[in-house]
Amino acid sequence: MTADVLDVAERMDPEELRDAARRLLADQVDRRAVLDAPGPESHGALFGEMANLGWLLLTAPAARGGLDQSFEALAPIYEEMGRALSPAAIASTMAAVDMLRAQDDGPGAELLDRIIAGEARVAIAFTRAAPSTLPQTISLVPGGTEATDLLLLPEAGQGQAALFDLRGPGVRIEQVETWDRSRFFADIHLDTAALKPLQVAGEIGRAHCDLAIAWDCIGGAQQALDEAIAYMGTRKQFGRPIGSFQALKHRAADLKVGLEVARALTQRATAAFAERSGAWADLAGQAHLLAVDSYRAITEESIQFHGGIGFTWEHDCHLFLKRALMNEVLLGTPEQVRDRVAPGILERALKR
Amino acid sequence: MTDRVEALRSELRTWLAQNVPAGWRDRQQGDDIEGFLASQREWFARLVAAGYATPHWSPQWPGGGRSLAEQVAIFEEIARADAPRMSLFFVSLYHAAMTLQEWGSEAQKARHLPAITKGEIWCQGFSEPNAGSDLASLRTRAERKGDRYIVNGQKIWSTLGQFADWCLLLVRTDSSGPKQAGITFLLMDMRSKGVEARPIRQITGDEEFAELFLDDVEIPVENLVGPENEGWKVAQTTLSSERGLTLVELTERMARSLWSLVELATSVGEELGRIDDEARRRIVDIASRIEGLRAMIAILMARRIAGQEGVGDASMIKLAYARIARDFTSLGLRLRGPLAQRETRYVLGAGYETGNWMFDFMNSYQYNIAGGSNEIQRNIISERVLAMPREKSA
């Protein structure tokens, strides 16, 4: 246990949070709307609605006006956002809350207060370079178009972090056109002289982002698989529903098992992270790995399961595939994640 | 209740530290079958005496009456201590004992259960050459003549059947109705006239299974379990008797044996940082899948303990385990390179993680084929979990 882990206040029911998320997202997300109007305006009020539901306060410290919940309160929300292909995201902002919650003064504390007041949205980028040697452009920053602040973290979570005020002078934010249109990404050009070095527990932000991606994948993978199974139950060829053919059923079964293994690991990693127990940082990375792998496998196969219709722009299969492929490389490629968690895993294995 | 489990764990750790035969792997390396049988008997006797062999039996039996959570703890601790498996006695303790406790007559229980704790060995006579995945199509015939059944037919894949004293036997007593009806469950004394058990040599060279040839074997009617023609129902008890504990144990053993992969990949003496990138990444993948599987098993066992098991849960775990076992051993085999090809001595009864990579890789097929092949599990998962349309079957 580290000092910044709170004694969690009365635990909110994750299933109630899930229901609330499901209702909001069902009401507000039109997953095809972004195809024609790929920009933050396509989902106008969604982020504000999330803030209205108090999601930004969930894990903030009570002393600052937060609800003192653990990551287990956010997990079902992230999963539902993945399922709904939500264009609005809160994960980077919430990762910042986790990292900053122990700070009482300085720029970190000030940012935390602005988040709690609903005035700040944070984008996070991971980088291998030391902040002072950073390039002028940070590319493909998720949520960068709407962020007020940019938090730069070292790739593996440890080392010097930096904070940029994106509302200040010398910053140019450019929305990037990406294959995945279900969320928005930006190239951020900045004057590195404007950075504020920041002492934060970067590995906590790293694990938060790993798990947010993992849950986004689990939710999306489940939805994509559900839709493919439903389609195979109704589509008939040779006088039978194609879902009765073993060639398809067996692949679906393998995908389901891969998803359930990933889900179980993500649950375990979530509990470990919430309590900061065991090898929580490595477990979060491992959950990230299995979850992106399952999401990619399911969305790749889903198009094949659908046949020709799955290859069309009109059908939703590609929305999931594109989000899955973006998730796979967002905030670290699978090989980078493997290299990050390998030392701990190998060392513990040798201890028997 | 958690306290009870934790107390049991700490008691077990102490006991295991004192009782796991030191250097058992070394002694069994390349040992002959007599040596294997002797060490199995010795280990089994120790477990029985300490009360750890029969936690799943009903409370009136010594060592019985333990909760499922306690049974899980026993298997986990045995695996973590790298103790020998109970291969030779597993069918006796689980399949035979659980079937008898649920369906057996008082006389059958009194005759067989104490004998099992004293080391009587049971095998299973279920599969036949033409009834594998489609078990209910079995054709071994039993005809009732007075107070005995006369049995003719052939059974296959009886685990260690060549050493068994008794056999749980499925026979056909009626062919007129649907195939599941007309099956009867009998207890067969392996010393009966007309029983011949021939070991089957596997691709590993090991002989862990037997074929049984039954030629006019006489079985007394008092050895009938459950009603005649209702043996299929009895067999379901047998087939579900181990309640997932085998996979609890095997998965713990696999997680523990990750070290052997790491040691292989680093080669002794080299620093972890010098391991080849590709090997290290593949080990991370295997380690992550094992950890996911452990988490999945923990969820399943918790549901089982709460009486809320989901349809098809067990099939998903079986399939996940089988695939990981194959990939795990396949990776070890590749890392070991040409050396693996000349290491032909192996440890009997250690599970698949003997450290002999060629043996372990070949043996991993067992988990992909036995106990419902991967294909059968995929049928179950797709039809019962995913509710995909059924195929017409004969």
Contacts between the chains, C-beta under 8 A, distances in Angstrom:
chain1	res1	chain2	res2	distance
A	229	B	386	5.2
A	229	B	387	7.4
A	229	B	388	6.3
A	232	B	388	6.6
A	233	B	387	7.8
A	233	B	388	6.6
A	233	B	389	6.2
A	240	B	389	7.5
A	241	B	389	4.7
A	243	B	388	4.3
A	243	B	389	5.1
A	244	B	388	7.0
A	244	B	389	3.9
A	244	B	390	6.7
A	244	B	391	5.4
A	245	B	391	7.8
A	246	B	375	8.0
A	246	B	378	7.8
A	246	B	379	7.4
A	246	B	391	6.4
A	248	B	388	7.9
A	249	B	378	6.7
A	249	B	379	7.1
A	249	B	382	3.6
A	249	B	383	7.4
A	249	B	386	7.8
A	249	B	388	5.2
A	250	B	375	6.8
A	250	B	378	4.2
A	250	B	379	7.8
A	250	B	382	6.8
A	252	B	382	5.5
A	252	B	386	5.8
A	252	B	388	6.5
A	253	B	319	7.2
A	253	B	377	7.3
A	253	B	378	3.9
A	253	B	379	7.8
A	253	B	381	3.9
A	253	B	382	4.5
A	253	B	385	7.8
A	253	B	386	7.0
A	254	B	319	7.6
A	254	B	378	6.9
A	256	B	316	7.0
A	256	B	381	5.9
A	256	B	382	7.9
A	256	B	385	6.3
A	256	B	386	6.0
A	257	B	316	5.1
A	257	B	319	5.2
A	257	B	320	5.1
A	257	B	323	7.7
A	257	B	381	6.8
A	260	B	296	6.1
A	260	B	316	5.5
A	260	B	320	7.5
A	261	B	289	6.2
A	261	B	292	3.9
A	261	B	293	6.0
A	261	B	296	5.8
A	261	B	320	5.4
A	262	B	292	6.2
A	264	B	292	5.3
A	264	B	293	7.6
A	264	B	295	3.8
A	264	B	296	3.9
A	264	B	298	7.8
A	264	B	299	5.8
A	265	B	288	6.7
A	265	B	291	5.7
A	265	B	292	3.5
A	265	B	295	5.3
A	267	B	295	6.4
A	267	B	299	7.5
A	268	B	291	7.2
A	268	B	292	7.9
A	268	B	294	8.0
A	268	B	295	4.0
A	268	B	298	7.8
A	283	B	291	7.2
A	286	B	284	7.5
A	286	B	287	7.3
A	286	B	288	4.0
A	286	B	291	6.1
A	286	B	292	7.9
A	289	B	284	7.3
A	289	B	285	7.3
A	289	B	288	5.5
A	290	B	288	5.4
A	290	B	289	6.9
A	290	B	292	5.6
A	335	B	281	6.5
A	338	B	280	7.4
A	338	B	281	4.3
A	338	B	284	4.5
A	338	B	285	7.3
A	339	B	277	7.4
A	339	B	280	7.6
A	339	B	281	7.2
A	341	B	284	6.0
A	342	B	280	4.9
A	342	B	281	7.1
A	342	B	283	7.4
A	342	B	284	5.1
A	343	B	272	6.3
A	343	B	273	7.8
A	345	B	283	7.2
A	345	B	284	5.8
A	345	B	287	4.9
A	346	B	262	5.0
A	346	B	266	7.7
A	346	B	272	5.2
A	346	B	275	7.3
A	346	B	280	7.0
A	346	B	283	6.8
A	347	B	272	6.7
A	349	B	258	4.0
A	349	B	259	4.8
A	349	B	261	7.4
A	349	B	262	4.7
A	349	B	283	7.8
A	349	B	287	6.9
A	350	B	259	5.2
A	350	B	262	5.5
A	350	B	263	7.0
A	350	B	272	8.0
A	351	B	259	7.8
A	352	B	256	6.3
A	352	B	259	5.1
